[in-house]
Amino acid sequence: MSTIHRKDKPTSSEHDSKWWTLGVVCIAVFMLLLDVTVVNNALPSIQKDLGSSFSDLQWVVDAYALTLAAFLLTFGSLADLVGRRRIFVVGLGVFSAASLLCGLSTDPLMLNLARAIQGTGAAGMFACSAALIAGAFPPAERGTAFGIFGGTIGGAVAVGPLVGGAITEGIGWEWVFFINVPIGIAAILTALARVAESRDPRSGRIDAAGFSTFSVSLCLLVFALVRGNAAGWGSPLIVLFLIAAGALLVAFVAVERRSKDPMFDLTLFRKPSFTGAAIIAFTLSASMFSMFLYLSLYLQNVLGFSPLEAGLRFLPLTLLSFFVAPIAGRLAGRVIPLRILLGLGMLFVSVGLVLQGGLDADSAWTHFLPGFILAGFGIGMINPPLATTQVGVVPPQRSGMASGIGSTFRQVGIATGIAAHGAIFQHAIAAKTIAALGSAPRGGGDLGATLSSGNVGGALRAVGPAQRQRFVDAFHAGFAGALNEILVIAAIVAFLGAVAGFVLVRREDFVASPVAGEEERPEPRDDLAPDALRATAAPDEDRPMTAYHPLVPNIRRSLA
């Protein structure tokens, strides 16, 4: 049995505890999501201070996303066994300590290792966040609680680029990380004092084989994509890593199919709608969200904007997605079918990416504005129905697993999207810069290899002083051309997501109506409580807890 038993009339201390729980969880998740978005605007400053190559910058984002994706579901199961508050607090501690290490980093390797540790801590926080809220609030109040939680998440995504730019420009990129430390310590003390512990040992065992094969496969794939240009795509190391990644992925599927307590319940993918939602989560992250790194570099390194100025120019996209999401949530399923919102939203993102392309050496930042507006509108249309679809097409007792898989697909999309786009970008920028030069400058050495490795500073130092302005102009033209290429590829990826939304998401797959209140969901069996989002309510409560997706704004209550 769960260690928490709710009384018919909660005491004053219980009433206060639930709001303390909500506050601590919202602060923690705001921090970890902010570290996804604020870092992009700090990357050019990090590059200058630490002498980072382009590959190093990719790892600043990918190291965090990889460990977050790898540990998320495993920590959810571990929290059920040893205690959700305990894992949440440990995650906060690891995240805060790693944030300190990030700010103290003196070279790219130290920063990227610290970011990997930080992502591990973030996974511990994330895995427990929704379960802690669900356990603290009775069913009748969970809609309000998760509405506040969703608004916090949406706000973090919306203001992240601006906050990152302001901190980087005002007090330095290190404080993007340092600011987490005092907040994290305060959150730990509050959680220990105010948040109730809960666990459910019946959840089963840790899927060690699934975790190992999945995480190692993903790391090998991303490493090969990031290092492919520098090491050579035909080099034994890169070929070996790609083959090993594929083999481990096959092994992961085999392990999960035979496991009694799988990390990924592959049977959920038998429903086309669940598969469609997973594809949309992946393609949205691998297209638009993975482009923020390259857009930030363009705005600052090519157009010359400061971090704060660059952050301001992302606001049309981020704020529009934030304000459109509640409207889409109200329309989803009631007025407009979910598949239409998902398909159209991804189509808007795809067209928005196309509109952002077509850059040349004379393009101003306003060139991005139409694409930002359309993509922001599309993202806002996608998030609420995507959350509803991910948990609405599975039995309530599997909603925790379904939500965790959706979160994992998002992080995998960011990690692989950045790596894959980066591999194409590095090759294209070298070729297009050399083409813009017309001929290699004297003293430039193997300019193509130097640029492909991301060592732009080394290439600039290699050319003579009289030729440096010519090189800079050619590099800017090459950057614009390479960005055009990956924007088109990202648009194709988003279009595939749109097709998945239109074709795979079907109303008949839903366990209950996707519209809140139209139908009662069936009672969950007590012995089949969801893995990562198990409610800790007493058995006499007559409504099931449905899952809430922890990565998207405007999370809607699906109870009547």
Residue pairs with C-beta under 8 A, 6 or more apart in sequence:
2 135
2 198
2 199
2 200
2 534
2 536
3 197
3 198
3 199
3 536
4 135
4 196
4 197
4 198
4 536
5 538
6 14
6 138
6 536
6 537
6 538
6 541
7 14
10 18
10 138
16 194
17 136
17 194
17 195
17 196
18 136
18 137
18 141
18 145
20 190
20 194
20 195
21 132
21 133
21 136
21 194
21 195
21 196
22 133
22 136
22 137
22 145
22 148
22 149
23 190
24 187
24 190
24 191
24 194
24 195
25 88
25 129
25 132
25 133
25 149
26 148
26 149
26 152
27 183
27 187
28 88
28 91
28 92
28 95
28 125
28 129
28 184
28 187
29 125
29 126
29 129
29 149
29 152
29 153
29 156
29 550
30 152
30 153
30 155
30 156
31 95
31 180
31 183
31 184
31 187
32 95
32 122
32 125
32 126
33 153
33 156
33 157
33 160
33 551
34 156
34 160
34 163
34 164
35 64
35 99
35 118
35 122
35 176
35 177
35 180
36 61
36 64
36 65
36 160
36 414
37 156
37 157
37 160
37 161
37 164
37 292
38 160
38 161
38 163
38 164
38 167
38 176
39 60
39 61
39 64
39 164
39 176
40 61
40 161
40 164
40 292
40 293
40 296
41 161
41 164
41 165
41 168
41 296
41 300
41 307
41 310
41 311
42 164
42 167
42 168
42 173
42 176
42 307
43 57
43 60
43 61
43 293
43 296
43 297
44 296
44 297
44 300
44 301
44 307
45 168
45 172
45 173
45 307
46 52
46 57
46 60
46 111
46 173
47 56
47 57
49 173
50 56
50 105
50 106
50 107
50 108
50 111
51 107
51 108
51 457
52 60
52 108
53 108
53 453
53 454
53 455
54 422
54 426
54 453
54 454
54 455
54 456
55 226
55 227
55 230
55 422
55 426
55 453
55 454
56 108
56 111
56 112
56 454
57 293
57 297
57 454
58 226
58 293
58 418
58 419
58 422
59 108
59 112
59 115
59 226
60 108
60 111
60 112
60 115
61 293
61 414
61 415
61 418
62 222
62 226
62 414
62 415
62 418
62 419
63 112
63 113
63 115
63 116
63 119
64 115
64 116
64 118
64 119
64 122
65 119
65 411
65 412
65 414
65 415
65 418
66 116
66 119
66 215
66 218
66 219
66 222
66 411
66 415
67 116
67 117
67 118
67 119
67 120
67 122
67 123
68 119
68 120
68 122
68 123
68 126
68 411
69 123
69 218
69 408
69 411
69 412
69 415
70 123
70 211
70 214
70 215
70 218
70 219
71 119
71 120
71 123
71 124
71 127
71 211
71 215
72 123
72 126
72 127
72 404
72 407
72 408
72 411
73 127
73 211
73 263
73 264
73 401
73 404
73 405
73 408
73 531
73 532
74 123
74 206
74 207
74 211
74 263
75 87
75 91
75 123
75 124
75 126
75 127
75 128
76 127
76 128
76 131
76 400
76 404
76 531
76 532
76 533
77 203
77 204
77 205
77 206
77 207
77 261
77 263
77 531
77 532
78 87
78 127
78 206
79 86
79 87
79 88
79 124
79 127
79 128
79 131
79 199
79 532
80 199
80 200
80 201
80 203
80 531
80 532
80 534
81 199
81 201
81 203
81 206
82 199
83 197
83 198
83 199
84 128
84 131
84 132
84 135
84 197
84 198
84 199
85 128
85 132
85 191
85 192
85 195
85 196
85 197
85 198
86 197
87 124
87 127
87 128
88 124
88 125
88 128
88 129
88 132
88 191
88 195
89 188
89 191
89 192
90 121
90 124
91 120
91 121
91 122
91 123
91 124
91 125
91 126
91 127
91 128
92 121
92 124
92 125
92 184
92 187
92 188
92 191
93 121
93 184
93 188
94 117
94 118
94 120
94 121
94 124
95 118
95 121
95 122
95 124
95 125
95 180
95 184
96 121
96 180
96 181
96 183
96 184
96 185
96 188
97 117
97 121
98 114
98 115
98 117
98 118
98 120
98 121
99 118
99 177
99 178
99 180
99 181
99 184
100 177
100 178
100 181
101 110
101 114
101 117
102 111
102 114
102 115
102 118
102 174
102 177
103 174
103 175
103 176
103 177
103 178
104 174
105 111
105 114
126 407
126 550
127 404
127 532
128 532
129 149
129 550
130 146
130 149
130 403
130 532
130 533
130 547
130 548
130 550
131 198
131 400
131 532
131 533
131 534
131 535
131 536
132 195
132 198
133 142
133 145
133 146
133 149
134 142
134 533
134 534
134 535
134 536
134 545
134 548
135 196
135 198
135 535
135 536
135 537
136 145
136 195
136 196
137 144
137 145
138 537
138 541
139 535
139 537
139 541
139 543
139 545
139 559
140 559
142 545
142 557
142 559
143 556
143 557
143 559
146 548
146 555
146 557
147 555
147 556
147 557
149 548
149 555
150 548
150 552
150 553
150 554
150 555
150 556
151 553
151 554
153 550
153 551
153 552
153 553
153 555
154 322
154 325
154 552
154 553
154 554
155 322
155 553
157 318
157 321
157 322
157 553
158 318
158 319
158 321
158 322
159 318
160 318
161 292
161 296
161 310
161 311
161 314
161 315
161 318
162 308
162 311
162 312
162 314
162 315
163 311
164 176
164 307
164 311
165 306
165 307
165 308
165 309
165 310
165 311
165 312
166 307
166 308
166 311
167 173
167 175
167 176
167 179
168 175
168 176
168 307
168 308
169 306
169 307
169 308
170 308
198 536
200 529
200 534
200 536
202 527
202 529
203 261
203 529
203 531
203 534
204 260
204 261
204 531
205 261
207 255
207 256
207 259
207 261
207 262
207 263
209 255
209 259
210 252
210 255
210 256
210 259
210 262
210 263
210 264
211 263
213 248
213 249
213 251
213 252
213 255
214 248
214 249
214 252
214 263
214 264
216 248
217 244
217 245
217 246
217 248
217 249
217 251
217 252
218 245
218 412
218 415
218 416
220 241
220 242
220 244
220 245
220 248
221 241
221 242
221 245
221 416
221 419
222 415
222 416
222 419
223 241
224 238
224 241
224 242
224 245
225 416
225 419
225 420
225 422
225 423
226 419
226 422
226 423
227 237
227 238
228 238
228 423
229 423
229 426
229 427
229 452
229 453
229 454
230 452
230 453
230 454
231 237
231 238
232 238
233 239
252 264
253 266
255 262
256 262
256 263
256 264
256 265
256 266
257 266
264 401
264 405
264 408
265 398
265 401
265 405
268 274
268 394
268 398
268 401
268 402
268 405
269 275
269 278
271 393
271 394
271 509
272 503
272 504
272 505
272 506
272 509
273 389
273 393
273 504
273 505
273 506
273 509
273 510
274 389
274 390
274 393
274 394
274 402
274 509
275 500
275 504
276 339
276 342
276 389
276 500
276 501
276 503
276 504
276 505
277 342
277 386
277 389
277 390
277 393
277 406
277 505
278 390
278 405
278 406
278 409
279 496
279 497
279 500
279 504
280 342
280 346
280 382
280 386
280 497
280 500
280 501
281 386
281 390
281 406
281 409
281 410
281 413
282 409
282 410
282 412
282 413
282 497
283 346
283 413
283 493
283 494
283 496
283 497
283 500
284 346
284 349
284 379
284 382
284 386
284 410
284 413
284 494
284 497
285 409
285 410
285 411
285 412
285 413
285 414
285 417
286 413
286 414
286 416
286 417
286 420
286 490
286 493
287 349
287 350
287 353
287 417
287 490
287 491
287 493
287 494
287 497
288 349
288 352
288 353
288 375
288 379
288 490
288 494
289 413
289 414
289 417
290 413
290 414
290 417
290 418
290 421
290 490
291 353
291 356
291 421
291 486
291 487
291 490
292 314
293 418
294 421
294 425
294 483
294 486
295 314
295 356
295 368
295 483
296 310
297 479
298 359
298 479
298 480
298 483
299 305
299 309
299 310
299 313
299 365
300 306
300 307
300 310
301 479
302 476
302 479
302 480
303 364
303 365
305 313
305 365
313 365
313 368
314 372
316 369
316 372
316 373
316 376
317 372
317 373
317 375
317 376
317 379
318 376
319 376
320 372
320 373
320 376
320 377
320 380
321 376
321 377
321 379
321 380
321 383
321 553
322 380
322 553
323 380
324 376
324 377
324 379
324 380
324 381
325 380
325 383
325 384
325 552
325 553
325 554
326 384
326 554
327 380
328 341
328 345
328 380
328 381
328 382
328 383
328 384
328 385
328 554
329 384
329 385
329 554
329 556
331 341
332 338
332 341
332 384
332 385
332 388
332 514
332 515
332 556
333 385
333 388
333 513
333 514
333 515
334 515
337 507
338 385
338 388
338 389
338 505
338 507
338 514
339 501
339 502
339 504
339 505
339 506
339 507
340 502
341 381
341 382
341 385
342 381
342 382
342 385
342 386
342 389
342 498
342 501
342 502
342 505
343 498
343 499
343 501
343 502
343 505
344 378
344 381
344 498
344 501
345 378
345 379
345 380
345 381
345 382
345 385
345 498
345 501
346 378
346 382
346 494
346 495
346 497
346 498
346 500
346 501
347 378
347 494
347 495
347 498
348 374
348 375
348 377
348 378
348 381
349 374
349 375
349 378
349 379
349 382
349 494
349 497
349 498
350 491
350 492
350 494
350 495
350 497
350 498
351 371
351 374
351 491
352 370
352 371
352 372
352 373
352 374
352 375
352 376
352 377
352 378
353 371
353 375
353 487
353 488
353 490
353 491
353 494
354 371
354 487
354 488
354 491
355 370
355 371
355 374
356 367
356 368
356 371
356 372
356 375
356 487
357 371
357 483
357 484
357 487
357 488
357 491
358 367
358 484
359 367
359 480
359 481
359 483
359 484
360 477
360 480
361 473
361 476
361 477
361 480
363 480
383 552
383 553
383 554
384 552
384 553
384 554
384 555
384 556
385 514
386 406
386 549
386 552
387 403
387 406
387 548
387 549
387 552
387 554
387 555
387 556
388 514
388 556
388 558
389 505
389 514
390 402
390 403
390 405
390 406
390 547
390 549
391 399
391 402
391 403
391 546
391 547
391 548
391 549
391 558
392 510
392 511
392 512
392 514
392 546
392 558
393 402
393 509
393 510
393 511
394 401
394 402
394 511
395 511
395 522
395 524
395 528
396 511
396 521
396 522
396 524
396 530
396 544
396 545
396 546
397 524
397 525
397 528
397 529
397 530
398 528
398 530
399 530
399 533
399 545
399 546
399 547
400 530
400 531
400 532
400 533
400 534
400 547
401 530
401 531
401 532
402 547
403 532
403 533
403 547
403 548
403 549
403 550
404 531
404 532
404 533
406 549
406 551
407 549
407 550
407 551
410 551
417 490
417 493
421 486
421 489
421 490
424 482
424 485
424 486
424 489
425 482
425 483
425 485
425 486
426 451
426 452
426 453
426 454
426 482
427 452
428 478
428 481
428 482
428 485
428 486
429 451
429 452
429 475
429 478
429 479
429 481
429 482
430 447
430 448
430 449
430 451
430 452
430 478
431 448
431 478
432 477
432 478
432 481
432 482
433 447
433 451
433 471
433 474
433 475
433 477
433 478
433 479
434 440
434 447
434 448
434 451
434 474
434 478
435 478
436 473
436 474
436 475
436 477
436 478
436 481
437 470
437 471
437 474
440 447
441 447
441 463
441 464
441 467
441 470
441 471
442 463
442 464
442 467
443 462
443 463
443 464
443 467
444 450
444 459
444 462
444 463
444 471
445 462
447 459
447 462
450 458
450 459
450 462
451 459
451 475
451 478
456 475
459 471
459 475
460 468
460 471
460 472
463 471
507 514
511 521
511 522
512 518
512 519
512 520
512 521
512 522
512 558
513 519
514 558
516 556
516 557
516 558
516 559
516 560
517 559
517 560
520 543
520 560
521 543
521 544
521 546
521 558
522 544
523 542
523 544
524 530
524 544
524 545
526 539
529 535
530 547
533 545
533 547
533 548
534 545
535 544
535 545
537 545
543 559
543 560
546 557
546 558
546 559
548 555
549 555
